[in-house]
Amino acid sequence: MSGYLYVLAAAALWGLIGPLSKLSFAAGMDTVEVAFWRTTLAWFLFAAQAVANRETHIDRRDLPAVAGFGVAGIAGLFGAYVVAVQAGGAALASVLLYTAPAWVALMSWLFLKEPMGGFKVAAVAATIVGVAGVSLGPGDGGTSVDGRAIAYGLLSGITYALYYIFGKYYLGRYKTPTLFLYALPVGSLTLLPFTTFTTPTWAGAVPCLVLAVCSTYGAYSLYYAGLKRLEATRAAVTATFEPVMAALLAFAMFGEHFSVVGYLGSGLIITSVLLTIWDGARERLRAPLPSPAPVVAPGRRED
C-alpha cells in the first residue's frame, strides 16, 4: 500500500507543475525563466544528496550520454513543457506530455529494433487520434487551440520519452541523485541563452521554489521510493494520475476546460498509456523462463 501512496504523491506533485508555472507567469516571470530556475534550484538539492551519500562517481565514458540527456531530457522537457503551459494551459500541456509512451514505442521500434505488436500499434493510433481531438476541439470560448501549445506539448512528450530510453541503460547503474548531479547543470546552461531574467518578486519566486523542491526533487524521490515497493507496471499506471491532477487544478484555479471532443481526445491519450503499459506487462509474462543449468555428475567433466 505504501508504494501506491508514494507514486500517487509523486504524480500529484508533478501535476502541480503547470498550475505553479502559470502563477509565476502571472507574476511577470519569463516563460523559459521558470524552467531555468526550476532546473537550477533542483540541482542544489540533488547535488547535496549525492555529496552527502558519497554517490558522485560516474564513469568518463558515460559523461557524453548524461550530458546529452541534460540537453534533451532536462532542458528539452522542462523548457518545452512551460512553453506549452503558457500557450495552451496546464491541462492541455499535461495531457500532451503523456503521449510519451507512444513515442517510446516508436523509438524502440526504430532504434532498438523491438517488435511493434498489436497493442503498441493500437496505442500509437489512439494517441494520434487523441492528439487530433485535443487539437481540433475548440478551447475556452470556442476559440481554436494555439498551434504552439500542440507543437511544444508534443515536444515535451518526445523529450519525456527519453527518460524511459535513458533510464533503461543508466538508472540500473547509477542512483538518481548521481545522474541529476551531472545532467541538471547541463540543462541549466542549455536553457540560459533562451532565458530572459526579470526582477524577482515573491509572487514569482515562491512557485519556482516549490517547483524545484516539491515537483522536481520531491516528486522524483517519492516516485523511485515507490518503485522499490511496486512493480514498474503498477507504478506507471498509478502515475497516470498526474494529468488528472493537473486538469482538476487547472479547472479550479484558472477555469481551464476542454470541449467534448477535447475530453474524448484526452481519454484516448490516457487509454494509449494504459495499453502500452499493459502490453509491456503481457510481454514480460510471456517471456520464456531461463533454462536450468545442466547437472553434472561428481567426477565427470562436460566437454
C-alpha positions as CSV (number, residue, x, y, z in Angstrom):
1,M,0.0,0.0,0.0
2,S,2.8,2.4,0.8
3,G,4.2,2.0,-2.7
4,Y,1.0,3.3,-4.2
5,L,0.9,6.2,-1.8
6,Y,4.5,7.2,-2.8
7,V,3.7,7.1,-6.5
8,L,0.4,8.9,-6.1
9,A,2.1,11.6,-4.1
10,A,4.8,12.0,-6.8
11,A,2.1,12.2,-9.6
12,A,0.2,14.8,-7.6
13,L,3.4,16.9,-7.2
14,W,4.1,16.6,-11.0
15,G,0.5,17.7,-11.6
16,L,1.4,20.9,-9.8
17,I,3.9,21.9,-12.5
18,G,1.5,23.5,-14.9
19,P,-0.5,25.5,-12.3
20,L,2.6,26.7,-10.4
21,S,4.2,27.8,-13.7
22,K,1.1,29.8,-14.6
23,L,1.3,31.5,-11.2
24,S,4.9,32.6,-12.0
25,F,3.9,33.8,-15.4
26,A,1.1,35.9,-13.9
27,A,3.7,37.5,-11.6
28,G,5.6,38.7,-14.7
29,M,8.3,36.0,-15.0
30,D,9.5,35.0,-18.4
31,T,8.4,31.5,-19.7
32,V,11.8,29.9,-20.0
33,E,13.0,31.7,-16.9
34,V,10.6,29.5,-14.8
35,A,12.2,26.3,-16.4
36,F,15.7,27.7,-15.7
37,W,15.1,28.3,-12.0
38,R,13.3,25.0,-11.6
39,T,16.3,23.2,-13.1
40,T,19.0,25.2,-11.2
41,L,17.4,25.2,-7.8
42,A,16.7,21.4,-8.0
43,W,20.3,20.8,-8.9
44,F,21.4,22.1,-5.5
45,L,19.2,19.6,-3.7
46,F,20.3,16.6,-5.8
47,A,23.9,17.7,-5.5
48,A,23.7,17.9,-1.8
49,Q,22.2,14.4,-1.6
50,A,24.8,13.0,-3.9
51,V,27.6,14.5,-1.9
52,A,26.1,13.5,1.5
53,N,25.7,9.9,0.3
54,R,29.1,9.8,-1.5
55,E,27.4,9.0,-4.7
56,T,29.2,11.4,-7.0
57,H,31.2,9.0,-9.2
58,I,30.4,8.4,-12.8
59,D,32.5,6.7,-15.5
60,R,34.0,9.1,-18.0
61,R,32.6,7.0,-20.9
62,D,29.1,7.8,-19.6
63,L,29.5,11.5,-19.4
64,P,28.6,12.3,-23.0
65,A,25.4,10.4,-22.7
66,V,24.5,12.0,-19.4
67,A,25.3,15.4,-20.9
68,G,23.1,14.7,-23.9
69,F,20.3,13.7,-21.5
70,G,20.8,17.1,-19.8
71,V,20.3,18.9,-23.1
72,A,17.4,16.9,-24.4
73,G,15.8,15.3,-21.3
74,I,16.2,18.2,-18.9
75,A,16.4,21.4,-21.0
76,G,14.2,20.0,-23.7
77,L,11.5,18.7,-21.4
78,F,11.4,21.5,-18.8
79,G,11.6,24.2,-21.5
80,A,9.1,22.7,-23.9
81,Y,6.6,22.0,-21.1
82,V,6.5,25.5,-19.7
83,V,6.0,27.0,-23.2
84,A,3.1,24.5,-23.8
85,V,1.6,25.6,-20.5
86,Q,2.0,29.3,-21.4
87,A,0.5,28.8,-24.8
88,G,-2.3,26.3,-24.2
89,G,-2.8,25.9,-20.4
90,A,-1.8,23.5,-17.8
91,A,-4.4,20.8,-18.6
92,L,-3.6,20.6,-22.3
93,A,0.2,20.5,-21.7
94,S,-0.1,17.7,-19.1
95,V,-2.3,15.6,-21.5
96,L,0.1,16.0,-24.4
97,L,3.1,15.2,-22.1
98,Y,1.5,11.7,-21.7
99,T,2.0,11.0,-25.4
100,A,5.4,9.8,-24.2
101,P,4.7,6.1,-24.1
102,A,3.6,6.2,-27.8
103,W,6.9,7.9,-28.6
104,V,8.8,5.3,-26.6
105,A,7.1,2.5,-28.7
106,L,8.1,4.2,-31.9
107,M,11.7,4.9,-30.8
108,S,12.1,1.4,-29.5
109,W,10.9,0.0,-32.9
110,L,13.0,2.4,-35.0
111,F,16.3,2.4,-32.9
112,L,16.2,-0.6,-30.6
113,K,14.6,-2.9,-33.2
114,E,12.0,-4.0,-30.7
115,P,8.8,-5.6,-32.2
116,M,5.8,-3.5,-32.8
117,G,2.9,-5.7,-31.7
118,G,-0.8,-5.1,-32.0
119,F,-1.2,-3.4,-28.6
120,K,1.6,-1.0,-29.4
121,V,0.1,-0.2,-32.8
122,A,-3.3,0.4,-31.2
123,A,-1.7,2.6,-28.5
124,V,0.1,4.8,-31.2
125,A,-3.1,5.0,-33.2
126,A,-5.1,6.0,-30.1
127,T,-2.5,8.7,-29.3
128,I,-2.7,10.1,-32.8
129,V,-6.5,10.3,-32.8
130,G,-6.4,11.7,-29.2
131,V,-4.0,14.4,-30.2
132,A,-6.2,15.3,-33.1
133,G,-9.2,15.5,-30.7
134,V,-7.5,17.9,-28.3
135,S,-6.0,19.9,-31.2
136,L,-9.2,20.3,-33.3
137,G,-11.7,20.6,-30.5
138,P,-12.4,24.3,-29.6
139,G,-10.9,25.6,-26.4
140,D,-12.3,28.1,-23.9
141,G,-14.8,30.4,-25.5
142,G,-15.0,28.4,-28.7
143,T,-11.6,29.5,-29.9
144,S,-9.2,27.1,-31.7
145,V,-6.2,25.7,-29.7
146,D,-2.9,27.5,-30.2
147,G,-0.6,25.6,-32.6
148,R,2.4,26.4,-30.4
149,A,0.7,24.6,-27.5
150,I,0.3,21.5,-29.6
151,A,3.8,21.6,-31.0
152,Y,5.6,22.2,-27.7
153,G,3.2,19.8,-25.9
154,L,4.2,17.1,-28.3
155,L,7.9,18.1,-28.0
156,S,7.6,17.7,-24.2
157,G,6.1,14.2,-24.8
158,I,9.0,13.3,-27.1
159,T,11.7,14.5,-24.6
160,Y,9.9,12.8,-21.7
161,A,10.1,9.6,-23.7
162,L,13.9,9.9,-23.5
163,Y,13.6,9.3,-19.7
164,Y,12.4,5.7,-20.5
165,I,15.2,5.1,-23.1
166,F,17.9,6.7,-21.0
167,G,16.7,5.0,-17.8
168,K,16.8,1.6,-19.4
169,Y,20.6,1.9,-19.7
170,Y,21.7,4.1,-16.8
171,L,19.2,4.0,-13.9
172,G,20.3,0.5,-13.1
173,R,23.9,1.6,-12.8
174,Y,23.7,4.9,-11.0
175,K,21.4,6.5,-8.4
176,T,19.1,9.3,-9.5
177,P,21.0,12.0,-7.5
178,T,24.2,10.9,-9.2
179,L,22.7,11.3,-12.7
180,F,21.0,14.6,-11.9
181,L,24.2,15.9,-10.3
182,Y,25.7,16.0,-13.8
183,A,22.6,16.3,-16.0
184,L,20.9,19.3,-14.4
185,P,23.7,21.8,-14.7
186,V,23.9,20.9,-18.4
187,G,20.2,21.6,-18.7
188,S,20.5,24.9,-17.0
189,L,23.4,26.0,-19.3
190,T,21.3,24.9,-22.3
191,L,18.3,27.0,-21.2
192,L,20.4,30.0,-20.3
193,P,20.7,31.6,-23.8
194,F,16.9,31.4,-24.1
195,T,16.2,32.9,-20.7
196,T,15.1,36.5,-20.1
197,F,15.6,37.3,-16.5
198,T,13.0,39.6,-14.8
199,T,13.0,41.5,-11.5
200,P,12.5,38.9,-8.7
201,T,9.2,39.1,-6.8
202,W,7.8,36.8,-4.0
203,A,4.8,36.0,-6.2
204,G,7.0,34.7,-8.9
205,A,9.9,33.2,-6.9
206,V,7.8,31.1,-4.4
207,P,6.1,29.0,-7.1
208,C,9.5,28.4,-8.7
209,L,10.9,27.3,-5.4
210,V,8.0,24.9,-4.9
211,L,8.6,23.6,-8.4
212,A,12.2,22.8,-7.7
213,V,11.7,21.4,-4.1
214,C,8.4,19.6,-4.5
215,S,7.7,18.9,-8.1
216,T,11.2,18.0,-9.1
217,Y,13.4,16.8,-6.2
218,G,10.5,15.6,-4.1
219,A,8.5,14.0,-6.9
220,Y,11.4,12.0,-8.3
221,S,12.5,10.9,-4.9
222,L,9.0,9.8,-4.0
223,Y,8.5,8.0,-7.3
224,Y,11.7,6.0,-7.0
225,A,10.8,5.2,-3.4
226,G,7.5,3.8,-4.7
227,L,9.3,1.8,-7.4
228,K,11.2,-0.1,-4.6
229,R,7.8,-1.3,-3.3
230,L,5.9,-1.7,-6.5
231,E,6.3,-3.4,-9.9
232,A,7.2,-0.9,-12.6
233,T,4.0,-1.5,-14.4
234,R,1.8,-0.8,-11.4
235,A,3.8,2.4,-10.7
236,A,3.5,3.6,-14.2
237,V,-0.3,3.1,-14.2
238,T,-0.6,4.9,-10.9
239,A,1.5,7.8,-12.2
240,T,-1.2,8.5,-14.9
241,F,-2.9,10.4,-12.0
242,E,-0.7,13.3,-13.0
243,P,-2.7,14.7,-15.9
244,V,-5.9,14.2,-13.9
245,M,-4.5,16.2,-11.1
246,A,-3.3,18.9,-13.5
247,A,-6.6,19.1,-15.2
248,L,-8.5,19.4,-11.9
249,L,-6.2,22.1,-10.6
250,A,-6.3,24.0,-13.9
251,F,-10.1,24.0,-13.8
252,A,-10.3,25.0,-10.1
253,M,-7.6,27.7,-10.3
254,F,-7.9,29.1,-13.8
255,G,-11.2,27.8,-15.2
256,E,-9.5,25.8,-17.9
257,H,-11.6,23.1,-19.6
258,F,-11.7,21.1,-22.9
259,S,-14.5,20.8,-25.4
260,V,-16.4,17.4,-25.6
261,V,-14.0,16.5,-28.5
262,G,-11.1,17.6,-26.4
263,Y,-12.1,15.4,-23.4
264,L,-12.6,12.4,-25.8
265,G,-9.1,13.0,-27.2
266,S,-7.6,13.3,-23.7
267,G,-9.3,10.0,-22.8
268,L,-7.8,8.3,-25.8
269,I,-4.3,9.5,-24.9
270,I,-4.6,8.2,-21.4
271,T,-6.0,4.9,-22.8
272,S,-2.9,4.6,-25.1
273,V,-0.7,4.9,-22.0
274,L,-2.6,2.1,-20.3
275,L,-2.4,0.0,-23.4
276,T,1.3,0.4,-23.7
277,I,1.8,-0.5,-20.0
278,W,-0.5,-3.5,-20.3
279,D,1.4,-4.7,-23.4
280,G,4.7,-4.4,-21.6
281,A,3.4,-6.5,-18.7
282,R,1.9,-9.1,-21.1
283,E,5.3,-9.5,-22.9
284,R,7.1,-10.0,-19.6
285,L,4.7,-12.7,-18.5
286,R,5.1,-14.5,-21.9
287,A,8.9,-14.3,-21.8
288,P,10.4,-17.8,-21.5
289,L,12.0,-18.8,-18.2
290,P,15.8,-19.3,-18.2
291,S,16.8,-22.9,-18.9
292,P,18.1,-24.7,-15.8
293,A,21.8,-25.4,-15.7
294,P,22.8,-28.9,-16.7
295,V,23.5,-31.2,-13.8
296,V,27.0,-32.8,-14.0
297,A,27.7,-36.0,-12.0
298,P,30.6,-35.7,-9.5
299,G,33.9,-36.5,-11.0
300,R,32.6,-36.2,-14.6
301,R,33.7,-33.4,-16.9
302,E,31.5,-32.0,-19.7
303,D,33.5,-31.5,-22.9
